Amino acid sequence: MLIELRIENLAVVERLSLRLQPGLNALTGETGAGKSIIVGALSLLLGERASTDVVRPGAERARVEGVFDISARPVLRALLDEHGIDTADDLLILRREVALEGRNRAWVNGAAATAALLSAVGRQLVDLHGQHEHQTLLRPEEQRDVLDAFARAQPAASRVRDAHAKARTAAASLQVLEQRARELTQRADYLRFQLEEIDAAELKEGEDVELETESNRLEHAEELARTSGRLHQSLYADERSVTTQLDDVRRALAHLITIDPGLGRWTTPLNEAFYTLEEMGRDLGDYAEGVEHDPAKLDELRSRQDRLFRLRSKYGSTVEDVLATAERAREELQQLENLDADRARLAAERDTAVTDLHAAADDLTRARTAAARKLTKKIVDVLAGVGMAGVFEVRLSPLSEPGTGGAEDVEFLIAVNRGFDPRPLARIASGGELSRVMLAIKTVLADIDAVPTLVFDEIDAGIGGRVANQVAEELRRVAEHHQVFVITHLPQIASRADHHLLVEKRDRDGRTATVVEELAGDTRVRELARLLGGDPDSSVSREHARELLATRAS
């Protein structure tokens, strides 16, 4: 429910705070007083495109703010939670600013929001009738939901959505599998070739590194044998080898230690050097004798290296990469072997889901067909009472295949004058006629319609007398289930309102400003007398106004 509407620097409105109550709220005033500006402010708040023309002359920006009670709006809370907007208490504040330089900004509970989010939130809070921008019942999907609600068929509609989602998911999975099967079939020969070529090579991890080391050793066998033999002689085998000379040094040091024991600290490092070089000299001798000079083996190693090089150039920079390529080829070929079973499983899931979808859609169609006849009759009856004895139709147009919304499109059509073919609601030209159609629909659906606040503008265009009384009564009925905000020039409607607001233009500091005053008692009698076309100070007019108020009270 809309609790308060605050407007600042919008057109002729400098600053205005409008408090609204439950039930029927009537807004009256002279033509041009600013009633349409208030409706325009609501439109801005609900996400309508904004022009800088709406900014009051002399101001930098226009601002509109609405405070809503959302204590009974779990669906809306879920939407806000999805966008990370706090809804800890029961109040929701929507705010919109239009700057003179053209920048528009919006907030939902203090969090910056897009106009799209503002519109999505607003559609769940306010239905504005009289202009096309925020009339939710003009949208075919909303009309479908209304029919389902009237038919108490929401569970059936939910089953259709679930079955359609399952069928679509299964069909998509099968399509992906078929595409994968085509790709694998096209690649199968190449994958088998890859696998056969790699498996035939009987690769081992790290083999390329080992081959490089071994071939390098064979290629330089003569140099390795010659140089290691020379080092063996120098370190160990010659008469004046390094170890022979170190042995002389050891004996000399031992003699010196007998004279000066302090030199004993050099015994250990000298012995370690001697034994290390002795071991190295012997080992190099064994190495020199063991060096293999085998051209045939070298050719064999080089041939193996060439084979590995060709594999690496095609399948990866290392032997490990080549082996990984083979494993992937093996897995893809295994997938190809499993495709038939997977295809059969997914096809069965799809067929089951499609069968369930058709069954659920048939149930929903039967419920809609029966409800459409009843809804049509009820709305026609109400329309006749508000001066529109035309044709109303809930049309069900079958689809070739059931979709997420069922097996048919749902559309509300109307001909406001007899003898004319019914047309979609969105093509009704007159705002007053459209408002009365919406009023009739809201009257029939009052106890199931989810939008809490309804705004009717131009609903009294071209009517009076008995029809005006009937429209007023229908508004009161709707207001038993909704907060209703009606802009009117008819005393019959204004007199039946639970709360009466007067819009006036007044001069402030030499400038015109719009103000709103809540009427009660004598001030309300005077305004009703003015709406009756008489002198508000005339006792006759005032008495007539009191009679209207008394009729409301009875």
matplotlib code that plots the C-alpha trace (Angstrom):
import matplotlib.pyplot as plt

x = [0.0, 1.2, 1.5, 3.0, 4.0, 6.5, 7.1, 9.7, 10.3, 8.1, 6.4, 4.4, 4.8, 7.5, 7.2, 4.3, 3.8, 0.6, -0.4, -2.8, -5.0, -6.5, -9.8, -11.0, -9.0, -10.5, -8.5, -10.5, -9.7, -10.1, -8.9, -5.2, -4.7, -2.1, -3.9, -2.3, 1.1, 0.5, -0.3, 2.8, 4.9, 3.6, 4.5, 8.1, 8.3, 7.3, 10.0, 8.6, 11.1, 11.8, 12.4, 14.1, 11.0, 9.4, 11.9, 10.3, 11.8, 14.6, 15.3, 18.3, 16.4, 12.9, 12.5, 9.7, 9.6, 7.1, 6.8, 5.0, 3.9, 5.1, 4.3, 2.2, 4.4, 6.6, 7.1, 8.3, 10.7, 12.1, 12.7, 14.5, 16.6, 17.8, 19.1, 20.7, 18.3, 17.5, 13.9, 14.3, 11.2, 7.8, 8.5, 9.9, 11.0, 11.3, 13.0, 13.5, 15.5, 15.5, 18.3, 18.2, 21.4, 19.6, 20.9, 18.3, 18.9, 16.8, 17.0, 15.2, 15.5, 18.5, 20.3, 21.0, 18.8, 18.1, 14.8, 14.1, 14.3, 12.2, 9.6, 9.7, 9.2, 6.5, 4.5, 4.0, 2.9, 0.8, -1.5, -2.0, -5.1, -5.8, -2.4, -0.9, 2.6, 1.7, -1.4, -0.3, -3.5, -2.6, 0.2, -0.9, 1.1, -0.7, -4.0, -3.1, -2.1, -5.4, -7.4, -5.4, -6.0, -9.8, -9.8, -7.8, -5.5, -2.1, -1.1, -1.9, 0.0, 3.0, 3.0, 3.0, 6.0, 7.9, 7.2, 8.1, 11.4, 12.2, 11.3, 13.4, 16.4, 16.2, 15.9, 18.8, 20.9, 20.1, 20.9, 24.3, 24.9, 24.0, 26.4, 29.1, 28.4, 28.8, 32.0, 33.4, 32.3, 34.1, 37.2, 37.1, 39.5, 42.0, 41.7, 42.4, 45.4, 46.7, 46.3, 47.8, 50.8, 51.5, 50.9, 53.1, 56.0, 55.8, 56.9, 58.1, 57.9, 61.3, 62.6, 63.5, 65.8, 67.5, 68.0, 69.6, 72.0, 73.0, 73.4, 75.5, 77.8, 78.2, 78.8, 81.8, 83.1, 86.7, 87.0, 85.6, 88.0, 91.0, 90.5, 89.4, 92.5, 94.8, 93.2, 93.7, 97.4, 97.8, 95.9, 96.9, 99.0, 102.1, 105.3, 104.9, 101.1, 99.1, 98.5, 102.2, 103.1, 100.4, 101.8, 105.2, 103.5, 101.8, 105.1, 106.7, 103.8, 104.0, 107.7, 106.9, 104.2, 106.8, 108.5, 105.5, 102.3, 100.3, 100.6, 98.5, 95.3, 96.3, 96.5, 92.7, 92.1, 95.3, 94.3, 90.8, 92.2, 94.6, 92.0, 89.4, 91.9, 93.1, 89.5, 88.8, 91.9, 91.0, 87.4, 88.4, 90.6, 87.7, 85.5, 88.1, 88.3, 84.5, 83.7, 81.8, 82.4, 79.5, 78.4, 75.6, 74.1, 74.5, 72.6, 69.9, 69.5, 69.4, 66.7, 64.6, 65.2, 63.9, 60.8, 60.2, 60.8, 58.1, 55.6, 56.4, 56.1, 52.6, 51.3, 53.2, 56.5, 57.4, 56.9, 54.5, 52.4, 52.3, 51.2, 48.5, 47.3, 46.9, 44.9, 42.5, 42.1, 41.3, 38.7, 37.0, 36.8, 35.3, 32.7, 31.8, 31.3, 28.9, 26.9, 24.2, 23.3, 23.4, 21.3, 18.7, 18.5, 18.1, 15.6, 13.5, 13.8, 12.7, 9.8, 8.6, 8.8, 7.0, 4.2, 4.0, 3.9, 1.0, -1.0, -0.4, -1.2, -4.5, -5.6, -4.8, -6.6, -9.8, -9.6, -9.0, -11.8, -14.4, -13.1, -13.0, -16.7, -17.5, -15.1, -16.4, -20.0, -19.1, -17.1, -19.8, -22.4, -20.2, -19.4, -23.2, -23.6, -21.0, -22.4, -20.4, -22.8, -20.3, -18.6, -15.9, -14.1, -11.4, -9.9, -7.8, -5.7, -4.2, -0.5, 1.2, 3.1, 2.7, 5.1, 5.9, 2.6, 0.5, -1.0, -2.7, -2.3, -4.7, -5.9, -8.6, -10.6, -13.3, -15.6, -16.9, -19.7, -22.1, -21.6, -17.8, -15.3, -13.6, -10.0, -7.1, -7.4, -4.2, -5.9, -8.7, -8.2, -10.2, -8.4, -11.8, -13.1, -10.0, -10.2, -13.8, -12.8, -10.0, -12.4, -14.8, -12.0, -10.7, -14.2, -14.6, -11.1, -11.0, -10.3, -7.5, -5.7, -2.3, -1.4, -2.3, -2.7, -4.9, -4.8, -7.7, -7.4, -10.0, -12.4, -15.3, -14.8, -18.1, -20.3, -22.8, -26.1, -26.9, -23.6, -21.6, -23.3, -22.6, -19.0, -18.7, -20.2, -17.8, -14.9, -16.1, -16.3, -12.8, -11.6, -12.7, -9.8, -7.3, -6.1, -7.8, -6.7, -9.1, -8.9, -12.4, -14.6, -17.8, -19.4, -21.0, -17.5, -15.9, -18.7, -18.2, -14.5, -13.2, -10.7, -11.1, -8.1, -8.3, -5.6, -5.3, -2.9, -1.8, 0.6, 3.8, 6.3, 5.0, 5.1, 2.4, 2.6, 0.3, -0.9, -3.0, -5.4, -7.3, -11.0, -13.4, -16.5, -17.5, -14.5, -15.6, -19.2, -18.0, -15.9, -18.8, -21.0, -18.6, -18.4, -22.2, -21.9, -23.5, -22.3, -20.3, -21.7, -25.3, -27.4, -29.1, -25.8, -24.4, -27.6, -27.3, -23.6, -24.7, -27.3, -24.5, -22.4, -25.4, -26.0, -22.4, -22.8, -25.9]
y = [0.0, 3.5, 5.4, 8.7, 10.4, 13.2, 15.5, 18.2, 20.7, 18.8, 21.1, 23.6, 21.6, 23.1, 20.8, 18.4, 15.6, 13.5, 11.0, 8.3, 5.9, 2.5, 2.3, 4.8, 8.0, 10.7, 13.6, 16.6, 20.1, 22.7, 21.8, 22.6, 22.6, 19.9, 16.6, 15.2, 16.2, 13.9, 11.0, 11.9, 11.8, 8.3, 7.3, 8.6, 6.6, 3.5, 3.7, 5.9, 7.7, 11.2, 14.5, 17.5, 19.5, 18.2, 20.1, 23.2, 26.4, 27.7, 24.3, 22.0, 18.7, 17.2, 14.5, 12.0, 9.6, 7.0, 5.1, 1.7, -0.8, -4.2, -6.3, -8.7, -8.8, -11.9, -12.1, -8.5, -9.2, -12.1, -9.9, -7.3, -9.9, -11.1, -7.6, -7.4, -4.7, -4.8, -5.3, -5.9, -3.7, -3.4, -0.2, 0.3, 3.6, 4.3, 7.5, 9.0, 12.2, 14.0, 16.5, 19.6, 18.5, 15.3, 12.8, 10.5, 8.4, 6.0, 4.4, 1.5, 1.6, 3.8, 1.5, 2.8, 1.1, 1.1, 2.4, -1.3, -2.5, 0.5, -0.5, -4.2, -3.3, -0.7, -3.2, -5.2, -2.2, 0.1, -0.3, 3.1, 3.3, 6.1, 6.0, 3.0, 2.9, 1.1, -0.8, -4.4, -5.9, -4.6, -7.2, -10.6, -12.5, -10.6, -11.4, -15.0, -14.9, -13.2, -15.9, -18.6, -16.8, -16.6, -20.3, -21.2, -22.9, -21.6, -25.1, -26.4, -23.5, -24.3, -27.9, -26.7, -24.5, -27.3, -29.8, -27.3, -26.6, -30.3, -30.9, -28.0, -29.1, -32.7, -31.5, -29.1, -31.9, -34.2, -31.5, -31.0, -34.8, -35.0, -32.2, -33.9, -37.2, -35.5, -33.9, -37.2, -39.2, -36.7, -36.9, -40.6, -41.7, -39.0, -39.9, -43.6, -42.6, -40.5, -43.3, -45.9, -43.8, -42.8, -46.3, -47.9, -45.7, -47.3, -44.0, -43.7, -40.6, -38.8, -40.9, -37.8, -36.5, -39.9, -40.3, -36.8, -37.7, -41.1, -39.9, -37.0, -39.4, -41.8, -38.9, -37.7, -41.1, -40.6, -37.2, -38.7, -41.6, -39.6, -36.8, -39.0, -41.2, -38.2, -37.1, -40.6, -40.4, -36.9, -37.6, -41.2, -43.3, -41.2, -41.3, -37.7, -37.7, -35.3, -38.0, -39.0, -35.5, -35.1, -38.3, -36.6, -33.5, -35.8, -37.2, -33.8, -32.5, -35.5, -34.7, -31.0, -32.1, -34.0, -30.7, -28.5, -30.3, -27.2, -28.0, -31.1, -29.2, -29.5, -33.3, -34.0, -31.6, -32.8, -36.4, -35.7, -34.0, -36.9, -39.6, -37.7, -37.1, -40.7, -42.0, -39.6, -40.7, -44.4, -43.7, -41.8, -44.7, -47.1, -44.6, -44.3, -48.0, -48.3, -45.6, -47.2, -46.2, -47.7, -45.9, -48.4, -47.8, -44.0, -44.4, -46.3, -43.6, -40.9, -42.7, -43.0, -39.3, -38.5, -40.5, -38.7, -35.3, -36.0, -37.0, -34.0, -31.7, -33.0, -33.7, -31.7, -30.3, -33.1, -36.9, -36.3, -34.0, -36.7, -39.3, -36.9, -36.4, -40.2, -40.3, -37.7, -39.5, -42.7, -40.9, -39.3, -42.6, -44.1, -41.4, -42.2, -45.8, -44.7, -42.2, -44.7, -45.4, -41.8, -40.8, -43.4, -42.2, -38.5, -39.2, -41.2, -38.3, -35.8, -37.9, -38.4, -34.6, -33.8, -36.3, -34.7, -31.2, -32.1, -33.7, -30.7, -28.3, -30.1, -29.9, -26.1, -25.6, -27.2, -25.0, -21.9, -22.6, -23.0, -20.0, -17.8, -18.1, -17.3, -14.4, -13.0, -13.0, -11.3, -8.5, -7.9, -7.5, -5.0, -3.1, -2.7, -1.2, 1.4, 2.5, 0.3, -2.2, -3.4, -6.8, -8.3, -11.5, -13.7, -15.2, -18.4, -18.9, -22.4, -22.8, -25.3, -26.7, -26.0, -23.5, -22.3, -20.5, -23.5, -24.6, -21.3, -17.5, -15.6, -12.2, -9.8, -8.1, -5.5, -3.5, -0.5, 0.0, -2.5, -3.6, -3.4, -6.2, -6.6, -5.5, -5.9, -3.7, -1.9, -0.5, 1.2, 4.9, 6.6, 6.8, 7.0, 3.9, 2.0, 3.0, 1.7, -1.5, -1.9, -1.0, -3.8, -6.3, -5.2, -5.5, -9.1, -10.0, -7.9, -10.8, -12.4, -9.4, -9.1, -5.4, -3.5, 0.0, 1.0, 4.5, 5.5, 8.6, 9.9, 7.2, 9.7, 11.0, 11.3, 9.8, 11.1, 10.4, 6.7, 5.5, 7.8, 6.3, 2.8, 3.6, 5.0, 1.9, -0.3, 1.8, 1.3, -2.5, -2.6, -0.5, -3.2, -5.3, -2.6, 0.9, 2.9, 6.4, 8.0, 11.4, 12.7, 15.6, 13.7, 14.5, 11.0, 9.4, 12.0, 11.7, 7.9, 8.2, 7.2, 10.1, 13.2, 15.3, 18.7, 19.9, 23.7, 26.2, 29.0, 31.9, 31.7, 34.5, 35.6, 32.1, 29.5, 26.3, 23.3, 22.2, 19.4, 19.6, 16.7, 17.6, 16.8, 18.3, 21.6, 21.9, 18.6, 19.8, 23.0, 21.0, 18.7, 21.6, 23.1, 19.7, 19.8, 22.9, 25.2, 28.0, 26.3, 29.0, 28.3, 26.5, 24.5, 23.3, 22.5, 20.6, 18.5, 17.8, 16.6, 14.3, 12.7, 12.2, 10.8, 8.4, 7.2, 6.7, 4.6]
z = [0.0, -0.8, 2.5, 1.3, -2.0, -1.8, -4.8, -5.1, -8.0, -10.5, -13.0, -10.9, -7.7, -5.5, -2.5, -1.8, 0.7, 0.0, 2.6, 1.5, 3.5, 2.9, 1.0, -1.6, -1.9, -4.2, -5.6, -6.9, -8.0, -10.7, -14.2, -14.4, -10.7, -10.9, -10.5, -13.6, -12.3, -9.3, -11.6, -13.6, -10.5, -9.8, -13.3, -12.9, -9.6, -11.4, -14.0, -16.8, -19.0, -17.8, -19.6, -18.2, -19.1, -15.8, -13.7, -12.1, -13.5, -11.3, -9.7, -10.5, -10.2, -9.7, -7.0, -6.4, -3.4, -2.5, 0.8, 0.6, 3.2, 1.9, 5.0, 2.9, -0.2, 0.0, -3.8, -3.8, -0.9, -2.8, -5.8, -3.7, -2.0, -5.4, -6.0, -2.5, -1.3, 2.4, 3.4, 7.1, 8.0, 6.4, 4.6, 1.1, -0.2, -4.0, -5.1, -8.5, -9.5, -12.8, -13.1, -15.3, -17.1, -18.1, -15.6, -14.0, -10.9, -8.9, -5.5, -3.8, 0.0, -0.4, -2.8, -6.3, -8.9, -12.6, -14.0, -15.1, -11.5, -10.4, -13.0, -11.9, -8.3, -9.2, -11.2, -8.0, -6.0, -8.2, -11.2, -12.9, -15.2, -17.6, -19.2, -20.9, -19.3, -16.1, -16.9, -16.1, -17.6, -21.0, -21.1, -22.5, -19.9, -17.1, -18.7, -18.8, -15.1, -14.2, -16.0, -14.2, -10.9, -11.6, -12.5, -9.4, -11.9, -10.6, -9.5, -13.0, -14.5, -12.3, -13.4, -17.0, -16.3, -14.5, -17.3, -20.0, -18.2, -17.9, -21.5, -22.7, -20.5, -21.8, -25.4, -25.0, -23.4, -26.3, -28.8, -27.1, -27.2, -30.8, -31.7, -29.6, -31.4, -34.8, -33.8, -32.3, -35.4, -37.6, -35.4, -34.7, -37.5, -36.6, -32.9, -33.7, -35.9, -33.0, -30.5, -32.8, -33.6, -30.0, -28.6, -31.2, -30.0, -26.5, -24.9, -21.3, -19.2, -19.2, -22.1, -24.2, -21.5, -21.0, -24.8, -25.0, -22.2, -23.7, -27.2, -26.2, -24.3, -27.3, -29.7, -27.5, -26.5, -27.8, -26.0, -22.8, -22.9, -23.7, -21.2, -18.3, -19.0, -18.9, -15.6, -14.2, -15.0, -13.6, -10.4, -9.6, -12.1, -13.0, -10.9, -10.1, -9.9, -7.7, -5.1, -5.0, -4.4, -1.7, 0.0, 0.2, 1.7, 4.3, 5.4, 5.6, 7.7, 10.0, 10.7, 11.4, 13.9, 16.0, 16.4, 16.7, 17.6, 16.9, 13.2, 13.7, 12.8, 9.1, 9.2, 8.7, 5.7, 4.1, 4.5, 3.1, 0.1, -0.5, -0.3, -2.3, -5.2, -4.9, -5.3, -8.1, -10.0, -9.7, -10.7, -13.8, -14.8, -14.5, -16.4, -19.2, -19.6, -19.6, -22.2, -25.0, -28.6, -30.5, -33.7, -34.3, -30.9, -31.5, -34.8, -33.0, -30.3, -32.9, -34.8, -31.6, -30.9, -34.4, -33.8, -30.5, -32.2, -34.8, -32.1, -30.0, -33.0, -33.5, -30.0, -27.4, -26.4, -24.1, -23.9, -21.1, -23.4, -26.1, -23.6, -22.4, -26.0, -26.3, -23.1, -24.3, -27.6, -25.7, -23.5, -26.5, -28.3, -25.2, -25.1, -28.7, -27.7, -24.8, -27.0, -28.1, -24.5, -23.5, -26.5, -25.7, -22.1, -22.9, -25.6, -23.1, -20.6, -23.3, -24.4, -20.9, -20.2, -23.4, -22.5, -19.0, -20.6, -22.9, -20.1, -17.8, -20.6, -21.4, -17.8, -17.8, -21.1, -19.7, -16.6, -18.7, -21.2, -18.4, -16.5, -19.7, -20.2, -16.6, -16.5, -19.7, -18.4, -15.1, -16.8, -19.4, -16.6, -14.7, -17.9, -18.7, -15.2, -15.9, -19.2, -21.6, -23.2, -25.7, -26.1, -23.9, -24.8, -23.2, -26.3, -26.1, -29.2, -29.5, -30.0, -32.3, -29.2, -25.5, -24.1, -20.6, -20.4, -21.7, -25.0, -25.8, -25.8, -23.6, -24.6, -23.4, -26.2, -26.1, -28.3, -26.3, -28.9, -30.2, -33.8, -33.7, -33.6, -30.3, -30.2, -27.7, -24.6, -25.5, -28.6, -26.8, -27.6, -24.7, -21.4, -19.7, -21.4, -20.7, -17.0, -16.8, -18.5, -15.9, -13.1, -14.3, -14.4, -11.0, -9.6, -10.8, -9.7, -6.5, -4.2, -6.3, -7.8, -6.3, -6.9, -3.7, -5.0, -8.0, -9.5, -11.8, -13.9, -16.4, -15.3, -15.2, -18.8, -20.6, -17.9, -15.4, -13.7, -13.1, -14.7, -12.4, -9.4, -10.6, -11.3, -7.8, -6.3, -8.2, -7.0, -3.4, -4.0, -5.3, -2.4, 0.0, -1.3, -2.5, -1.8, -4.6, -5.7, -8.1, -9.9, -10.6, -11.4, -10.4, -7.0, -7.0, -7.0, -4.6, -2.1, -1.8, -1.1, 2.4, 2.0, 0.0, -1.2, -2.9, -5.3, -5.7, -7.2, -4.9, -5.2, -3.1, -3.2, -6.6, -8.1, -8.6, -6.6, -6.3, -2.8, -1.6, 1.3, 3.0, 3.2, 6.1, 7.5, 6.0, 3.6, 2.0, 1.7, 0.0, -2.6, -3.3, -3.8, -6.3, -8.2, -8.4, -10.4, -7.9, -5.6, -2.8, -0.4, -1.5, 1.0, -1.7, -3.2, 0.3, 1.2, -2.0, -1.1, 2.4, 0.8, -1.3, 1.8, 3.7, 0.8, 1.1, 4.9, 4.4]

ax = plt.figure().add_subplot(projection="3d")
ax.plot(x, y, z, "-o")
ax.set_aspect("equal")
plt.show()
